[in-house]
Amino acid sequence: MFGKERELVAKLKIENKHFKKLFDAHNVLDNDIKNNEEHWSEDHIKEAKQKKLLLKVELQKMLEDNH
């Protein structure tokens, strides 16, 4: 995720607590989806993926605002 902006991501994770919180939440959700997808209902998977997408959109906006 966010490969091109790796340096900016690292900087924001240090300097911006909100960004770090969202970034960590995205990663936790991503791991939860990968580890539990076969055990979850389709609705639960869909909901988790929607939450993950919303986090990614917010993170991307923060990256764009800091370019």
Secondary structure, 3 states (H helix, E strand, C coil): CCHHHHHHHHHHHHHCHHHHHHHHHHHHHHHHHHHHCCCCCHHHHHHHHHHHHHHHHHHHHHHHHCC
